[in-house]
Amino acid sequence: MNALAALADPTRRRIVELLFEGERSAGELAAQFDTSRPGVSRHLRVLREHGLVRAREDGARRLYSLEPRPLAELDDWLARYRGFWTNRLDALETEITRRRRRGATTTAKENR
C-alpha cells in the first residue's frame, strides 16, 4: 500500500502515466514538466523508494521504467470497493432516468 502514498502527488501520478507508455530517461521525463529537473528527480526517488519505478544504467544515463507489482497490489485493495461504487452509480443512473421521464411527461402535458 506504499503506492497510495507515493501516488498522492499529481506530478508522481503523471510520471507513472508517462512510464506506462515506456521506458524514459530522467531528462525526457523532466521535459514534460514545468518543475526543475532536480524536482523531477526527487519525485523519481520517491517512486523508486515506494517500488513503483525501477532504474537501470544505460551508459551515462539512467533509464526509468514502471514496476507494475505495487500497482497490482493497489488494484487488489481497491477491488473491494468497486462494488460499492458500481451500486451507487447504478442507482444514480436509475434516478436520472426517472427524472428525465418525469420531465418529458410534464413537458408533454404542458404542450397540450
Contacts in CASP RR format, 6 or more apart in sequence:
PFRMAT RR
TARGET T0000
AUTHOR 0000-0000-0000
METHOD contacts of the structure
MODEL  1
MNALAALADPTRRRIVELLFEGERSAGELAAQFDTSRPGVSRHLRVLREH
GLVRAREDGARRLYSLEPRPLAELDDWLARYRGFWTNRLDALETEITRRR
RRGATTTAKENR
1 73 0 8 1.000
1 74 0 8 1.000
1 77 0 8 1.000
2 50 0 8 1.000
2 51 0 8 1.000
2 70 0 8 1.000
3 50 0 8 1.000
3 51 0 8 1.000
3 52 0 8 1.000
3 70 0 8 1.000
3 71 0 8 1.000
3 73 0 8 1.000
3 74 0 8 1.000
4 74 0 8 1.000
5 50 0 8 1.000
6 12 0 8 1.000
6 46 0 8 1.000
6 47 0 8 1.000
6 49 0 8 1.000
6 50 0 8 1.000
6 51 0 8 1.000
6 52 0 8 1.000
7 13 0 8 1.000
7 16 0 8 1.000
7 52 0 8 1.000
7 74 0 8 1.000
9 43 0 8 1.000
9 46 0 8 1.000
11 33 0 8 1.000
11 35 0 8 1.000
11 40 0 8 1.000
11 43 0 8 1.000
12 43 0 8 1.000
12 46 0 8 1.000
12 47 0 8 1.000
14 32 0 8 1.000
14 33 0 8 1.000
15 29 0 8 1.000
15 40 0 8 1.000
15 43 0 8 1.000
15 44 0 8 1.000
15 47 0 8 1.000
15 53 0 8 1.000
16 47 0 8 1.000
16 52 0 8 1.000
16 53 0 8 1.000
16 66 0 8 1.000
16 71 0 8 1.000
18 24 0 8 1.000
18 29 0 8 1.000
18 32 0 8 1.000
19 29 0 8 1.000
19 53 0 8 1.000
19 64 0 8 1.000
19 65 0 8 1.000
19 66 0 8 1.000
20 66 0 8 1.000
22 65 0 8 1.000
22 66 0 8 1.000
23 63 0 8 1.000
23 64 0 8 1.000
23 65 0 8 1.000
24 63 0 8 1.000
24 64 0 8 1.000
25 58 0 8 1.000
25 61 0 8 1.000
25 62 0 8 1.000
25 63 0 8 1.000
25 64 0 8 1.000
26 37 0 8 1.000
26 40 0 8 1.000
26 41 0 8 1.000
26 44 0 8 1.000
26 61 0 8 1.000
26 62 0 8 1.000
26 64 0 8 1.000
27 37 0 8 1.000
27 40 0 8 1.000
29 40 0 8 1.000
29 44 0 8 1.000
29 64 0 8 1.000
30 36 0 8 1.000
30 37 0 8 1.000
30 40 0 8 1.000
30 41 0 8 1.000
33 40 0 8 1.000
35 43 0 8 1.000
44 53 0 8 1.000
44 55 0 8 1.000
44 64 0 8 1.000
47 53 0 8 1.000
48 54 0 8 1.000
48 55 0 8 1.000
50 70 0 8 1.000
51 67 0 8 1.000
51 69 0 8 1.000
51 70 0 8 1.000
52 66 0 8 1.000
52 67 0 8 1.000
52 70 0 8 1.000
52 71 0 8 1.000
53 64 0 8 1.000
53 65 0 8 1.000
53 66 0 8 1.000
53 67 0 8 1.000
54 64 0 8 1.000
54 65 0 8 1.000
54 67 0 8 1.000
55 62 0 8 1.000
55 63 0 8 1.000
55 64 0 8 1.000
55 65 0 8 1.000
56 62 0 8 1.000
56 63 0 8 1.000
56 65 0 8 1.000
57 63 0 8 1.000
END
